[in-house]
C-alpha cells in the first residue's frame, strides 16, 4: 500500500521551498524573485539627499552656537537689592538665578538682614547694616573710577531699605 504524502522542506543550499511527493520521484522548487538592484542614478540621488540633510544639520548647529555665543557676550547685570544671611530673597536669589542662566552679574547689597522680614520668623536683625545714600554713592564712585559702570547692560533693583539708597541708585541709572 502506498500512501501519498506531501511534505514541505527547506533546501539547505539556497533556502528555496521544495515540495516532494512520496508517490513520485520528482521535486519542484520555487526560487524567490531576485532582489531589486537600485540603479546608479537612484544611489546618487540618495547620497545627495543624505549630504544635503547632513549639511543642513551642521548649518543649524553652527547657527545655534553663534546665538549662544552672542547671548553670553551681551548681558552683564548690576543688581542692587537687599541681602539676607538665611533665606532666598533679594540679591541672594537674584544673583543665583542670573548666574544659573549664564548671565554675568555684580551685586550691590543695599542692606543686610539675618533673614527676611516675614511674619514666619520670630526676629529679624541687621537694621544697623542698611546703607545710607552716602554709602551707596561711595560704592558707585569706586565702580566709576575703575570703569565698571560702562560694562552693564541691565540694572536690577529690589528692596533698598532706605529712601537715600534708592535715590543713589536712581542717579546711577541716569548716568
Backbone as ProteinMPNN parsed JSONL, in Angstrom:
{"seq_chain_A": "XXXXXXXXXXXXXXXXXXXXXXXXXXXXXXXXXXXXXXXXXXXXXXXXXXXXXXXXXXXXXXXXXXXXXXXXXXXXXXXXXXXXXXXXXXXXXXXXXXXXXXXXXXXXXXXXXXXXXXXXXXXXXXXXXXXXXXXXXXXXXXXXXXXXXXXXXXXXXXXXXXXXXXXXXXXXXXX", "coords_chain_A": {"N_chain_A": [[0.831, -1.18, 0.0], [0.504, 2.025, -0.898], [0.94, 5.117, 0.387], [0.053, 8.363, -0.26], [1.81, 11.146, 0.441], [2.45, 14.457, 1.112], [5.17, 16.54, 1.735], [6.781, 19.397, 3.08], [9.861, 20.891, 2.743], [12.86, 22.651, 3.52], [15.398, 23.572, 1.374], [18.796, 23.023, 2.077], [20.744, 24.405, 0.762], [19.952, 26.805, -0.64], [17.746, 27.86, 0.544], [15.317, 27.693, -0.736], [11.89, 26.799, -1.124], [10.802, 23.517, -1.218], [8.718, 20.999, -2.587], [7.925, 17.711, -2.034], [6.753, 14.629, -3.184], [5.704, 11.465, -2.02], [4.823, 9.537, -3.739], [5.849, 10.102, -6.151], [8.923, 10.63, -7.836], [9.784, 13.088, -8.406], [10.769, 16.452, -7.74], [9.724, 19.716, -6.989], [10.87, 22.984, -7.051], [10.53, 26.312, -5.991], [11.994, 29.252, -6.785], [12.837, 32.251, -5.046], [11.979, 35.623, -6.047], [14.517, 37.572, -7.658], [16.528, 39.922, -5.771], [15.779, 43.434, -5.825], [17.796, 45.643, -7.565], [19.205, 48.744, -7.075], [19.437, 51.462, -9.32], [22.265, 53.319, -10.614], [21.689, 56.047, -10.721], [19.634, 56.273, -8.851], [21.026, 55.587, -6.514], [22.87, 57.713, -6.456], [21.104, 59.856, -6.096], [20.089, 59.282, -3.54], [22.449, 59.489, -1.992], [23.043, 62.199, -2.416], [20.84, 63.373, -1.172], [21.288, 62.552, 1.488], [23.71, 63.908, 2.009], [22.825, 66.561, 1.778], [20.974, 66.721, 3.904], [22.703, 66.288, 6.047], [24.427, 68.506, 5.768], [22.574, 70.583, 6.222], [21.899, 70.079, 8.899], [24.379, 70.51, 10.126], [24.724, 73.222, 9.564], [22.581, 74.342, 10.992], [23.398, 73.685, 13.579], [25.756, 75.228, 13.804], [24.6, 77.799, 13.669], [23.07, 77.794, 16.059], [25.153, 77.663, 17.931], [26.408, 80.112, 17.432], [24.366, 81.901, 18.187], [24.197, 81.278, 20.926], [26.749, 82.098, 21.749], [26.581, 84.844, 21.254], [24.618, 85.605, 23.088], [25.942, 85.164, 25.487], [27.899, 87.136, 25.507], [26.479, 89.494, 25.611], [24.943, 90.225, 27.989], [25.345, 91.794, 31.12], [24.692, 92.291, 34.367], [23.905, 94.659, 36.872], [22.922, 94.232, 40.036], [21.02, 95.659, 42.505], [20.055, 95.358, 45.612], [18.503, 94.072, 48.613], [20.108, 91.918, 51.062], [20.143, 88.726, 52.575], [21.133, 86.694, 55.344], [20.089, 84.188, 55.897], [17.878, 82.424, 53.904], [16.134, 83.066, 50.786], [15.873, 85.685, 49.241], [15.818, 88.9, 47.604], [19.075, 89.983, 46.642], [20.235, 87.58, 47.191], [18.724, 85.593, 45.973], [18.399, 86.625, 43.371], [20.982, 86.892, 42.227], [21.807, 84.218, 42.146], [19.886, 83.07, 40.407], [20.343, 84.52, 38.003], [23.051, 83.903, 37.457], [22.823, 81.159, 37.151], [21.582, 81.067, 34.732], [23.607, 81.787, 33.117], [24.239, 84.446, 32.976], [26.284, 87.193, 33.539], [26.732, 88.796, 36.622], [26.895, 91.513, 38.922], [26.867, 92.35, 42.335], [25.329, 94.654, 44.423], [24.819, 95.134, 47.593], [22.294, 96.62, 49.344], [21.504, 96.524, 51.934], [21.759, 94.435, 54.855], [20.227, 91.734, 56.329], [19.397, 89.392, 58.937], [17.537, 87.53, 58.18], [14.583, 87.279, 56.093], [11.942, 89.759, 56.384], [9.655, 88.372, 57.228], [6.516, 87.316, 58.624], [6.76, 84.787, 59.594], [9.095, 84.405, 60.932], [10.619, 84.807, 64.141], [12.267, 86.941, 64.779], [14.061, 89.619, 63.188], [17.104, 90.775, 62.404], [19.626, 93.332, 61.96], [19.267, 95.94, 61.25], [21.047, 98.027, 61.541], [22.768, 97.715, 59.487], [21.875, 98.859, 57.15], [22.464, 100.537, 54.178], [23.286, 103.955, 53.741], [22.504, 106.849, 51.71], [24.962, 108.133, 51.215], [26.733, 105.992, 51.6], [26.079, 104.235, 49.497], [26.607, 105.936, 47.345], [29.372, 106.148, 47.665], [30.233, 103.507, 47.087], [29.392, 103.332, 44.4], [30.956, 105.348, 43.298], [33.531, 104.212, 43.511], [33.198, 102.106, 41.708], [32.795, 103.549, 39.379], [35.308, 104.875, 39.075], [36.929, 102.716, 38.499], [36.011, 102.021, 36.054], [33.871, 100.284, 35.76], [31.142, 100.799, 35.407], [30.397, 101.187, 32.751], [30.216, 98.661, 31.749], [27.78, 97.428, 32.179], [24.723, 96.099, 31.037], [22.219, 95.896, 32.001], [20.153, 96.924, 34.768], [19.126, 95.863, 37.835], [16.805, 96.212, 40.352], [15.673, 96.103, 43.765], [14.347, 95.658, 47.006], [15.364, 98.381, 48.918], [15.767, 99.439, 51.47], [16.259, 102.017, 52.433], [15.3, 105.39, 51.699], [17.286, 107.074, 50.751], [19.223, 105.31, 49.657], [17.797, 104.34, 47.508], [17.497, 106.7, 46.011], [20.174, 107.173, 45.313], [20.695, 105.002, 43.657], [18.904, 105.592, 41.64], [20.102, 107.883, 40.562], [22.391, 106.696, 39.581], [21.268, 105.151, 37.578], [20.508, 107.13, 35.808], [22.912, 107.878, 34.704]], "CA_chain_A": [[0.0, 0.0, 0.0], [1.246, 3.281, -0.986], [0.24, 6.318, 0.852], [0.628, 9.573, -0.817], [2.005, 12.144, 1.47], [3.27, 15.575, 0.678], [5.864, 17.22, 2.821], [7.483, 20.6, 2.67], [11.16, 21.019, 3.391], [13.7, 23.745, 3.029], [16.662, 23.115, 0.813], [19.86, 23.611, 2.867], [21.662, 25.194, -0.056], [19.554, 28.156, -1.004], [16.578, 28.294, 1.284], [14.111, 27.627, -1.548], [10.924, 25.846, -0.619], [10.651, 22.39, -2.129], [7.612, 20.102, -2.252], [8.213, 16.353, -2.503], [5.647, 13.689, -3.045], [6.242, 10.121, -1.85], [4.417, 8.693, -4.847], [6.634, 10.386, -7.338], [10.323, 10.891, -7.563], [10.138, 14.445, -8.831], [10.734, 17.52, -6.738], [9.616, 21.027, -7.636], [11.353, 24.071, -6.187], [10.242, 27.654, -6.481], [13.04, 30.207, -6.377], [12.281, 33.586, -4.789], [12.381, 36.578, -7.086], [15.817, 38.183, -7.337], [16.379, 41.216, -5.111], [15.804, 44.597, -6.708], [19.055, 46.372, -7.513], [18.991, 50.156, -7.381], [20.27, 51.966, -10.404], [23.273, 54.285, -10.17], [21.07, 57.362, -10.523], [18.917, 56.218, -7.577], [22.053, 55.64, -5.472], [23.384, 59.084, -6.42], [20.065, 60.718, -5.523], [20.058, 59.015, -2.101], [23.657, 60.07, -1.401], [22.888, 63.646, -2.456], [19.865, 63.723, -0.143], [21.961, 62.373, 2.779], [24.662, 65.011, 2.165], [22.051, 67.782, 1.994], [20.44, 66.674, 5.263], [23.831, 66.446, 6.965], [24.862, 69.901, 5.669], [21.558, 71.404, 6.892], [22.043, 69.866, 10.347], [25.606, 71.181, 10.558], [24.487, 74.66, 9.495], [21.716, 74.685, 12.12], [24.21, 73.599, 14.783], [26.616, 76.422, 13.828], [23.768, 78.952, 13.997], [22.761, 77.725, 17.49], [26.361, 78.007, 18.671], [26.622, 81.554, 17.295], [23.381, 82.584, 19.02], [24.6, 81.094, 22.32], [27.915, 82.944, 21.978], [26.136, 86.233, 21.3], [23.923, 85.823, 24.345], [26.901, 85.199, 26.582], [28.649, 88.389, 25.483], [25.612, 90.648, 25.661], [24.369, 90.628, 29.267], [26.034, 91.939, 32.401], [23.676, 92.936, 35.195], [24.204, 95.177, 38.205], [21.727, 94.034, 40.835], [21.084, 96.475, 43.726], [18.944, 94.922, 46.436], [18.819, 93.621, 49.96], [20.774, 90.62, 51.209], [19.829, 88.047, 53.833], [22.044, 85.608, 55.691], [19.343, 82.944, 55.729], [16.709, 82.571, 53.04], [16.396, 83.347, 49.377], [15.183, 86.886, 48.77], [16.733, 89.965, 47.195], [20.252, 89.6, 45.862], [20.565, 86.171, 47.432], [18.076, 84.764, 44.941], [18.587, 87.213, 42.036], [22.311, 86.547, 41.712], [21.821, 82.784, 41.84], [19.082, 82.823, 39.201], [21.026, 85.081, 36.831], [24.26, 83.126, 37.182], [22.383, 79.849, 36.658], [21.244, 81.252, 33.317], [24.816, 82.148, 32.391], [24.348, 85.903, 32.904], [27.239, 87.776, 34.486], [26.085, 89.816, 37.451], [27.6, 92.084, 40.058], [25.893, 92.541, 43.396], [25.487, 95.759, 45.354], [23.863, 94.9, 48.678], [21.899, 97.887, 49.965], [21.338, 96.248, 53.355], [21.926, 93.026, 55.211], [19.419, 91.28, 57.453], [19.62, 87.989, 59.308], [16.547, 86.769, 57.405], [13.582, 88.212, 55.545], [11.03, 90.329, 57.382], [8.43, 87.593, 57.134], [5.904, 87.048, 59.927], [7.065, 83.416, 59.999], [10.286, 84.438, 61.785], [10.441, 85.489, 65.428], [13.04, 88.191, 64.796], [14.862, 89.981, 62.015], [18.093, 91.749, 62.868], [20.505, 93.875, 60.948], [18.816, 97.287, 60.879], [22.196, 98.947, 61.503], [23.558, 97.486, 58.271], [21.228, 99.465, 55.983], [23.342, 101.561, 53.606], [22.726, 105.292, 53.516], [22.768, 107.406, 50.388], [26.412, 108.38, 51.118], [27.399, 104.691, 51.465], [25.845, 103.748, 48.127], [27.366, 106.831, 46.461], [30.781, 105.788, 47.792], [30.432, 102.27, 46.314], [29.23, 103.655, 42.972], [32.134, 106.131, 42.91], [34.616, 103.245, 43.295], [32.907, 101.392, 40.454], [33.005, 104.52, 38.295], [36.754, 105.078, 38.921], [37.514, 101.524, 37.887], [35.455, 101.828, 34.714], [32.925, 99.17, 35.747], [29.765, 101.196, 35.097], [30.109, 101.076, 31.316], [30.082, 97.244, 31.4], [26.449, 96.898, 32.481], [23.65, 96.209, 30.049], [20.953, 95.915, 32.732], [20.171, 97.289, 36.183], [18.032, 95.199, 38.526], [16.673, 96.751, 41.701], [14.689, 95.483, 44.636], [14.158, 96.366, 48.273], [16.559, 99.186, 49.199], [15.937, 99.647, 52.903], [16.201, 103.447, 52.767], [14.998, 106.274, 50.573], [18.55, 107.594, 50.239], [19.841, 104.29, 48.791], [17.003, 104.341, 46.273], [17.831, 107.909, 45.246], [21.513, 106.98, 44.755], [20.57, 104.053, 42.541], [18.225, 106.323, 40.569], [21.132, 108.722, 39.922], [23.24, 105.758, 38.829], [20.505, 104.781, 36.378], [20.503, 108.283, 34.894], [24.234, 108.026, 34.064]], "C_chain_A": [[0.875, 1.242, 0.0], [0.368, 4.409, -0.48], [0.915, 7.516, 0.232], [0.664, 10.63, 0.277], [2.867, 13.255, 0.9], [3.931, 16.192, 1.889], [6.622, 18.404, 2.251], [8.779, 20.671, 3.447], [11.882, 22.216, 2.804], [14.988, 23.144, 2.516], [17.786, 23.77, 1.59], [20.768, 24.531, 2.06], [21.213, 26.631, -0.259], [18.302, 28.64, -0.292], [15.313, 28.286, 0.458], [13.177, 26.584, -0.963], [10.73, 24.754, -1.664], [9.507, 21.524, -1.656], [7.948, 18.752, -2.865], [6.984, 15.498, -2.283], [6.241, 12.303, -2.931], [5.877, 9.216, -3.003], [5.217, 8.961, -6.102], [8.054, 10.713, -6.931], [10.723, 12.307, -7.94], [9.978, 15.439, -7.673], [10.632, 18.84, -7.472], [10.035, 22.094, -6.629], [11.022, 25.402, -6.836], [11.297, 28.591, -5.935], [12.392, 31.562, -6.096], [12.74, 34.553, -5.87], [13.715, 37.224, -6.688], [15.614, 39.544, -6.66], [16.511, 42.366, -6.105], [17.117, 45.345, -6.501], [18.791, 47.806, -7.941], [19.938, 50.594, -8.484], [21.257, 52.98, -9.838], [22.658, 55.644, -9.907], [20.287, 57.397, -9.216], [19.898, 56.298, -6.417], [22.615, 57.052, -5.329], [22.381, 60.037, -5.772], [19.994, 60.532, -4.007], [21.263, 59.627, -1.402], [23.566, 61.592, -1.351], [21.926, 64.109, -1.362], [20.497, 63.601, 1.249], [22.936, 63.518, 3.037], [23.933, 66.314, 2.472], [21.516, 67.83, 3.415], [21.554, 66.898, 6.286], [24.332, 67.893, 6.967], [23.887, 70.833, 6.381], [21.689, 71.287, 8.408], [23.289, 70.58, 10.877], [25.427, 72.703, 10.557], [23.602, 75.112, 10.662], [22.5, 74.654, 13.429], [25.133, 74.813, 14.903], [25.818, 77.668, 14.208], [23.402, 78.965, 15.483], [23.965, 78.123, 18.325], [26.638, 79.504, 18.601], [25.641, 82.329, 18.168], [23.748, 82.468, 20.494], [25.777, 81.994, 22.66], [27.527, 84.41, 22.069], [25.436, 86.534, 22.611], [24.899, 85.956, 25.501], [27.618, 86.545, 26.642], [27.777, 89.597, 25.787], [25.308, 91.112, 27.082], [25.364, 90.671, 30.418], [25.134, 92.819, 33.249], [24.29, 93.446, 36.49], [22.908, 95.05, 38.992], [21.906, 94.708, 42.19], [19.857, 96.164, 44.575], [19.438, 94.576, 47.838], [19.546, 92.273, 49.913], [20.361, 90.032, 52.552], [20.829, 86.931, 54.062], [21.346, 84.272, 55.477], [18.087, 83.22, 54.913], [17.129, 82.931, 51.626], [15.488, 84.474, 48.903], [16.239, 87.882, 48.34], [17.886, 89.447, 46.35], [20.623, 88.137, 46.047], [19.914, 85.29, 46.369], [18.318, 85.312, 43.538], [19.926, 86.806, 41.435], [22.376, 85.073, 41.322], [21.072, 82.488, 40.538], [19.789, 83.323, 37.949], [22.257, 84.259, 36.465], [23.919, 81.73, 36.681], [22.03, 79.906, 35.183], [22.447, 81.657, 32.478], [25.015, 83.643, 32.24], [25.353, 86.368, 33.951], [26.515, 88.81, 35.321], [27.01, 90.245, 38.584], [26.545, 92.502, 41.064], [26.273, 93.741, 44.253], [24.404, 95.57, 46.413], [23.558, 96.222, 49.374], [21.653, 97.736, 51.459], [21.605, 94.776, 53.608], [21.11, 92.734, 56.456], [19.766, 89.824, 57.749], [18.725, 87.063, 58.493], [15.543, 87.766, 56.851], [12.652, 88.687, 56.66], [9.66, 89.656, 57.302], [7.832, 87.383, 58.527], [6.179, 85.626, 60.43], [8.278, 83.351, 60.927], [9.996, 85.222, 63.068], [11.133, 86.846, 65.439], [13.753, 88.381, 63.475], [15.82, 91.064, 62.468], [18.955, 92.222, 61.713], [20.133, 95.272, 60.523], [19.977, 98.267, 60.785], [23.004, 98.786, 60.226], [22.866, 97.974, 57.01], [22.125, 100.585, 55.468], [22.604, 102.879, 53.411], [23.032, 105.716, 52.082], [24.27, 107.616, 50.187], [27.181, 107.068, 50.937], [27.268, 104.149, 50.035], [26.627, 104.603, 47.139], [28.859, 106.494, 46.487], [31.098, 104.516, 46.994], [30.366, 102.54, 44.809], [30.43, 104.448, 42.463], [33.341, 105.211, 42.653], [34.435, 102.462, 42.006], [33.167, 102.293, 39.251], [34.504, 104.691, 38.02], [37.443, 103.887, 38.252], [36.948, 101.216, 36.504], [34.445, 100.702, 34.614], [31.54, 99.558, 35.234], [29.423, 101.051, 33.62], [29.922, 99.62, 30.871], [28.652, 96.728, 31.489], [25.463, 97.156, 31.354], [22.295, 96.318, 30.73], [21.195, 96.334, 34.179], [18.93, 96.666, 36.805], [17.979, 95.735, 39.944], [15.59, 96.005, 42.458], [14.542, 96.32, 45.885], [15.453, 97.08, 48.655], [16.802, 99.389, 50.693], [15.887, 101.095, 53.32], [15.915, 104.249, 51.508], [16.281, 106.778, 49.929], [19.25, 106.605, 49.307], [19.114, 104.227, 47.457], [17.323, 105.532, 45.4], [19.217, 107.785, 44.608], [21.479, 106.04, 43.557], [19.859, 104.74, 41.365], [19.205, 107.232, 39.825], [22.066, 107.851, 39.084], [22.554, 105.367, 37.517], [20.529, 105.902, 35.348], [21.839, 108.451, 34.16], [24.279, 107.324, 32.777]], "O_chain_A": [[1.807, 1.426, 0.782], [-0.779, 4.59, -0.89], [2.138, 7.656, 0.207], [-0.336, 10.936, 0.926], [3.897, 12.999, 0.277], [3.311, 16.343, 2.941], [7.042, 18.403, 1.094], [8.79, 20.526, 4.67], [11.543, 22.712, 1.729], [15.592, 22.295, 3.172], [17.753, 24.988, 1.762], [21.486, 25.35, 2.633], [21.993, 27.565, -0.074], [17.858, 29.762, -0.536], [14.302, 28.828, 0.906], [13.625, 25.599, -0.375], [10.52, 25.036, -2.843], [9.334, 21.328, -0.453], [8.222, 18.653, -4.061], [6.27, 15.653, -1.292], [7.181, 11.975, -3.655], [6.555, 8.214, -3.232], [5.254, 8.133, -7.012], [8.318, 11.038, -5.774], [11.889, 12.679, -7.803], [9.158, 15.261, -6.772], [11.345, 19.078, -8.447], [9.588, 22.085, -5.482], [11.199, 25.601, -8.038], [11.462, 28.697, -4.72], [11.495, 31.979, -6.828], [13.759, 34.333, -6.525], [13.993, 37.395, -5.501], [14.638, 40.238, -6.944], [17.249, 42.282, -7.087], [17.494, 45.641, -5.366], [18.236, 48.063, -9.01], [21.084, 50.151, -8.562], [21.098, 53.445, -8.709], [23.058, 56.331, -8.967], [20.266, 58.423, -8.537], [19.64, 56.998, -5.437], [22.814, 57.533, -4.214], [22.759, 60.914, -4.996], [19.854, 61.507, -3.269], [21.121, 60.221, -0.333], [23.963, 62.208, -0.362], [22.17, 65.119, -0.702], [20.268, 64.458, 2.102], [22.993, 64.045, 4.147], [24.369, 67.085, 3.327], [21.593, 68.87, 4.068], [21.367, 67.613, 7.27], [24.629, 68.448, 8.025], [24.308, 71.766, 7.065], [21.6, 72.288, 9.119], [23.255, 71.183, 11.95], [25.924, 73.388, 11.45], [23.854, 76.16, 11.255], [22.291, 75.503, 14.296], [25.277, 75.37, 15.991], [26.296, 78.5, 14.978], [23.418, 80.024, 16.109], [23.825, 78.838, 19.317], [27.055, 80.105, 19.591], [26.024, 83.302, 18.819], [23.628, 83.44, 21.239], [25.809, 82.591, 23.735], [28.088, 85.146, 22.881], [25.636, 87.602, 23.189], [24.698, 86.776, 26.396], [27.911, 87.038, 27.732], [28.3, 90.637, 26.188], [25.41, 92.308, 27.356], [26.115, 89.725, 30.656], [24.849, 93.96, 32.887], [25.09, 92.759, 37.125], [21.909, 95.685, 38.655], [22.826, 94.376, 42.938], [18.758, 96.643, 44.295], [20.604, 94.76, 48.186], [19.591, 91.596, 48.886], [20.244, 90.75, 53.544], [21.313, 86.302, 53.121], [21.937, 83.335, 54.94], [17.331, 84.145, 55.21], [18.312, 83.079, 51.32], [14.471, 84.242, 48.251], [17.416, 87.732, 48.669], [17.712, 88.602, 45.472], [21.244, 87.527, 45.177], [20.528, 84.323, 45.918], [18.434, 84.529, 42.595], [19.995, 86.42, 40.269], [22.938, 84.726, 40.283], [21.561, 81.752, 39.681], [19.828, 82.62, 36.939], [22.478, 83.954, 35.293], [24.654, 81.173, 35.866], [22.161, 78.914, 34.467], [22.328, 81.849, 31.268], [25.865, 84.077, 31.462], [25.273, 85.975, 35.115], [25.759, 89.62, 34.784], [27.787, 89.456, 39.121], [25.461, 92.952, 40.692], [27.397, 93.834, 44.747], [23.224, 95.814, 46.162], [24.452, 96.863, 49.926], [21.6, 98.735, 52.177], [21.667, 93.975, 52.676], [21.265, 93.381, 57.492], [20.35, 89.124, 56.921], [19.116, 85.944, 58.159], [15.643, 88.965, 57.113], [12.59, 88.091, 57.735], [8.63, 90.33, 57.31], [8.571, 87.284, 59.506], [5.861, 85.304, 61.575], [8.47, 82.359, 61.629], [9.222, 86.179, 63.064], [10.634, 87.795, 66.044], [14.011, 87.426, 62.742], [15.397, 92.148, 62.87], [19.008, 91.607, 60.648], [20.644, 95.755, 59.513], [19.906, 99.238, 60.032], [23.839, 99.634, 59.913], [23.224, 97.553, 55.909], [22.504, 101.479, 56.225], [21.453, 102.909, 52.974], [23.731, 105.02, 51.346], [24.799, 107.316, 49.117], [28.169, 107.029, 50.204], [28.238, 103.666, 49.451], [27.239, 104.08, 46.208], [29.53, 106.548, 45.456], [32.115, 104.455, 46.305], [31.187, 102.035, 44.043], [30.874, 104.248, 41.332], [34.081, 105.412, 41.691], [35.402, 102.186, 41.297], [33.694, 101.848, 38.232], [34.927, 104.655, 36.864], [38.424, 104.051, 37.527], [37.367, 100.254, 35.859], [34.177, 100.206, 33.52], [30.835, 98.715, 34.679], [28.265, 100.814, 33.279], [29.513, 99.372, 29.736], [28.347, 95.68, 30.92], [25.377, 98.253, 30.801], [21.328, 96.777, 30.123], [22.275, 96.134, 34.736], [17.812, 96.913, 36.352], [18.981, 95.72, 40.659], [14.715, 95.368, 41.872], [14.605, 97.549, 45.832], [16.515, 96.459, 48.711], [17.952, 99.5, 51.12], [15.508, 101.391, 54.453], [16.247, 103.833, 50.397], [16.362, 106.898, 48.707], [19.807, 107.005, 48.285], [19.737, 104.078, 46.406], [17.413, 105.4, 44.179], [19.418, 108.241, 43.483], [22.164, 106.269, 42.56], [20.196, 104.482, 40.209], [19.146, 107.34, 38.6], [22.477, 108.247, 37.994], [23.201, 105.27, 36.474], [20.567, 105.642, 34.146], [21.893, 109.095, 33.112], [25.307, 107.34, 32.101]]}, "name": "protein", "num_of_chains": 1, "seq": "XXXXXXXXXXXXXXXXXXXXXXXXXXXXXXXXXXXXXXXXXXXXXXXXXXXXXXXXXXXXXXXXXXXXXXXXXXXXXXXXXXXXXXXXXXXXXXXXXXXXXXXXXXXXXXXXXXXXXXXXXXXXXXXXXXXXXXXXXXXXXXXXXXXXXXXXXXXXXXXXXXXXXXXXXXXXXXX"}
